[in-house]
């Protein structure tokens, strides 16, 4: 075999290997994404409730700050 043939075969083997690896990675990432989305969808109700609880707590804190603003201003002076 000539050096051109050997170089072509080495290049071809490398290209085929890279293509197979990339296809494999694309499939694995796609499957992982689907599993992640399924788990996220199944837990979305708890996520919504948790987010709602956080919003309620922040809103209550802001109301408390508004009601007792002068007291907090004395506790935390400039």
N, C-alpha and C positions, 0 to 999 in steps of 0.2 A: 504494500500500500504506500502511496505517496503521502507526502506531508500535507497536501491539500485535502486528501481524502480523510486522513486522520483528524485534521482540524475540523472538517465539516462534521464528522461523526461525533467528535467531542462537543461541538457547538449544538448539534441536534439533540444529543443526550441531555445536555444541560437545559436546553429550551424546553424539552418535553418534561423533564423533572420539575422545572419551575412552574410550568403550566399545570401539572397535576397537583402540586402543592398549593397553588393559588386557588384552584377549583375546590380542593379539599377545605381550605380555610374559609372560602366564601360559603360553602355549605354549612360548616360548623358554626360560623358567626350567624348565619341565618336561622339555624335551629336554636341557638342560644337566645337570639332576639325574640323568637316566637315563644320560647319557654318563659323568658323574662316578662313579656307582655301578658301572657296568660296568668302568671302569678300576680302581676300588678293589677290586672282586671279583677281577679278574685279577691284581692285585698283592698279594692278601691273604696268600698263602703267604710272600712275602718279608717282609711286615709282621709276620707271626707269628714268623718266624725271627729277625728283628731284635729284636722284643720279648723273645723268649726269651733271646737273647744278652745283652741289657741286664739281664734278671733274673739271669742266671748271674753276670755281672760284679758286680752289686750284692751278690749273695749271697756271692761270693768276697771282696769287700771287707769285708763284715761279719764273715766268718770270720777274716780277717786281723786286723781290729781286735780281735776277741775274744781271739785267741791272743796278740797282742803289745800288749795294752791298756796295760800299764805303760810300755812303750817309747814309745808314742804320747802317753801322759800326760806323760812327761818332755820330749818334743819340743814339745808344745803346752801349756805351763803356763797356768794361769788368769791 
